[in-house]
Amino acid sequence: MLNDFCYIFLLFMIYSFLGYLSEILSCSIREGKLVLNRGFCLGPYLPIYGISCILMGSFIIRYKDDFFTVFVMSAFVCSVVEYITSYVLEKIFKARWWDYSDRKFNLDGRVCLFNSFLFGIGGVLFTYLINPITIFLVSKLSFLALRIISLTLLLIFVIDIIITITTLCQVKISTVRFKNKDATAEITKIIREELFKKKDIKRNFFIRHMLNAFPQINISDYTNPLSRVKRYNIKGIKKKQK
């Protein structure tokens, strides 16, 4: 039982790391510069990719003889995971972490057809190339090595999640739905300036990480350290309305 858990969790972490690398590559190409800070967690992994790959490895792999079915099911599974993740994060933290409202054929701005198409391609690569190689390499580990590596990664992952959630609870964040893009950019700029002025470097490092990873986030609900920013923002918006 423990070995099965360690095996699945190690695969989850590997796929999460590969997803992190793919995000870095795509974002760096799109922005024309190296982008390293991506994702909800502090570590170099994106759990949404790990979850999607585990689901594909568990259910879609049985249809590997049918290329088209693998493509369609991969696109569907990954899109569902992305939609649910966006919905849950928004309900918990009152924040829209990504929004595809400006893209064609989107569903509530949480998923879009273009991304689903990319998920389908990724699922094909995963099914016929990445997953077989990964499983082959992991299967070469001894039970002792498997347990040590997996449990160490689990400890790191749990600590990461605790720190991330604690940070987000300290600074409440929420989004506006692309109606005030200019205001969003202005607020984010002000908050970045405020964070770099604060003496609590350790705490602000985690907050800056979230802002860099999700630059579209609009912060409109603050606790004490950023209350002055909220007042500044309200005044600025009133001036613009006049």
C-alpha positions in Angstrom: 0.0 0.0 0.0 2.7 2.4 1.0 4.8 1.5 -2.1 1.7 2.1 -4.4 1.2 5.6 -2.8 4.9 6.5 -3.1 4.9 5.3 -6.7 1.8 7.4 -7.7 3.0 10.4 -5.8 6.5 10.3 -7.4 4.8 10.2 -10.8 2.6 13.1 -9.7 5.7 15.2 -8.8 7.6 14.4 -11.9 4.6 15.3 -14.2 4.1 18.5 -12.1 7.7 19.4 -12.7 7.5 18.7 -16.4 4.4 20.9 -16.5 6.3 23.7 -14.8 9.0 23.4 -17.4 6.5 23.6 -20.2 4.9 26.7 -18.7 8.3 28.4 -18.5 9.0 27.5 -22.1 5.6 28.8 -23.4 5.6 31.9 -21.3 9.2 32.8 -22.1 8.5 32.4 -25.8 5.3 34.5 -25.6 6.9 37.3 -23.5 10.3 37.3 -25.3 12.2 36.8 -22.0 13.0 34.1 -19.5 10.1 33.6 -17.1 10.9 31.4 -14.1 8.2 32.3 -11.6 5.1 30.3 -12.5 2.4 28.6 -10.6 0.5 28.5 -7.4 3.2 26.9 -5.3 6.7 28.2 -4.5 8.5 25.1 -5.7 9.2 24.2 -9.4 6.1 22.2 -10.0 2.5 22.8 -11.1 0.1 20.3 -9.4 -2.6 20.9 -12.1 -0.3 19.1 -14.6 0.4 16.3 -12.2 -3.2 15.7 -11.5 -4.1 15.8 -15.2 -1.3 13.4 -16.1 -2.2 10.9 -13.3 -5.8 10.9 -14.6 -4.7 10.4 -18.2 -2.3 7.6 -17.2 -5.1 5.9 -15.3 -8.0 6.2 -17.7 -6.9 7.3 -21.2 -3.9 4.9 -21.5 -6.3 2.0 -22.2 -7.3 3.8 -25.5 -3.8 4.2 -26.7 -4.5 2.2 -29.8 -6.8 4.9 -31.0 -4.9 8.1 -31.6 -7.9 10.3 -32.1 -9.6 9.1 -28.9 -6.5 9.8 -26.9 -6.4 13.3 -28.4 -10.0 14.1 -27.6 -10.1 12.6 -24.2 -6.8 14.3 -23.2 -8.3 17.7 -24.3 -11.5 17.0 -22.3 -9.8 15.7 -19.1 -7.3 18.5 -18.9 -9.9 21.1 -19.7 -12.2 19.8 -16.9 -9.3 19.8 -14.4 -8.4 23.4 -15.4 -12.0 24.6 -15.1 -12.5 22.9 -11.7 -9.1 24.3 -10.4 -10.0 27.8 -11.5 -13.4 27.6 -9.9 -12.2 26.2 -6.6 -9.3 28.7 -6.3 -11.7 31.6 -7.0 -14.2 30.4 -4.4 -11.6 29.8 -1.7 -9.3 32.8 -2.2 -11.8 35.2 -4.0 -9.3 35.5 -6.9 -9.5 34.8 -10.6 -6.0 33.4 -11.3 -6.3 33.3 -15.0 -9.0 34.5 -17.4 -9.5 33.6 -21.1 -12.4 35.9 -21.6 -10.6 37.7 -24.4 -10.1 34.5 -26.3 -12.6 33.0 -28.7 -14.7 29.9 -27.7 -14.1 30.2 -24.0 -16.2 28.8 -21.1 -16.7 31.4 -18.3 -13.1 32.6 -19.1 -11.8 29.5 -17.3 -11.0 27.3 -20.3 -10.8 28.0 -24.0 -10.7 26.0 -27.2 -7.1 26.8 -28.1 -5.8 25.6 -24.7 -7.9 22.5 -25.0 -6.3 21.8 -28.4 -2.9 22.2 -26.8 -4.0 19.8 -24.0 -4.9 17.3 -26.7 -1.5 17.5 -28.3 0.1 17.3 -24.9 -2.0 14.2 -24.0 -0.8 12.5 -27.2 2.9 13.2 -26.3 2.3 12.1 -22.8 0.6 8.8 -23.8 3.0 7.7 -26.5 6.3 9.2 -25.3 6.5 10.8 -21.8 4.5 8.3 -19.7 6.3 5.2 -21.0 9.7 6.6 -20.4 8.8 8.0 -17.0 7.3 4.7 -15.8 10.3 2.8 -17.1 12.7 5.0 -15.1 10.7 5.0 -11.9 10.3 1.2 -12.1 14.1 0.9 -11.9 14.1 2.4 -8.4 14.4 0.0 -5.4 11.5 0.1 -2.8 13.8 1.9 -0.4 14.8 4.6 -2.8 11.2 5.0 -4.0 10.1 5.6 -0.4 12.9 7.9 0.5 12.5 10.1 -2.6 8.7 10.1 -2.5 8.3 10.9 1.2 10.9 13.6 1.1 9.1 15.2 -1.8 5.8 14.8 0.1 7.2 16.7 3.1 8.5 19.5 0.9 5.2 19.7 -1.0 3.1 19.8 2.2 5.3 22.6 3.7 5.0 24.5 0.4 1.2 24.3 0.4 1.0 25.4 4.0 3.3 28.4 3.4 1.4 29.4 0.2 -2.1 29.2 1.8 -0.9 31.1 4.9 0.5 33.8 2.6 -2.8 34.1 0.7 -4.8 34.3 3.9 -2.6 37.2 5.1 -3.2 39.2 1.9 -6.7 38.8 0.7 -7.0 39.1 -3.1 -9.8 39.3 -5.5 -10.3 40.0 -9.2 -12.4 42.1 -11.5 -13.5 40.5 -14.6 -11.5 42.3 -17.2 -13.8 45.4 -17.1 -11.1 47.5 -15.5 -7.8 46.3 -17.1 -6.1 49.7 -16.6 -7.1 49.8 -12.9 -5.8 46.3 -12.4 -2.4 47.2 -13.8 -2.3 50.3 -11.7 -3.2 48.5 -8.5 -0.7 45.8 -9.1 2.0 48.3 -9.7 1.2 50.1 -6.4 1.2 46.9 -4.5 4.5 45.8 -5.9 6.0 49.1 -4.8 4.5 48.8 -1.3 5.8 45.2 -0.9 9.3 46.1 -1.8 9.3 48.9 0.8 8.3 46.6 3.7 10.9 45.3 6.2 9.3 41.9 6.5 11.3 40.5 3.6 10.5 36.8 4.2 6.7 37.3 4.2 6.8 39.7 1.2 8.9 37.2 -0.8 6.0 34.8 -0.9 3.5 37.6 -1.8 5.8 38.8 -4.6 6.0 35.3 -5.9 2.2 35.1 -6.2 2.1 38.5 -8.0 4.8 37.5 -10.4 3.3 34.1 -11.1 -0.2 35.6 -11.7 0.3 39.2 -12.9 -3.4 39.6 -13.8 -4.5 39.3 -10.2 -6.2 42.5 -9.1 -5.9 43.1 -5.3 -8.9 45.0 -3.9 -9.3 43.7 -0.4 -6.4 44.4 2.0 -5.4 43.8 5.6 -3.3 46.2 7.7 0.0 46.3 5.8 -1.7 47.3 2.6 -4.5 49.4 3.9 -2.9 52.6 2.7 -2.7 51.1 -0.8 -6.5 50.5 -0.8 -7.2 54.1 0.2 -4.8 55.4 -2.5 -6.6 53.2 -5.1 -10.0 54.4 -4.1 -8.9 58.1 -4.4 -7.3 57.4 -7.8 -10.4 55.8 -9.2 -12.6 58.7 -8.0 -10.3 61.2 -9.6 -10.5 59.3 -12.9 -14.3 59.2 -12.8 -14.4 63.0 -12.4 
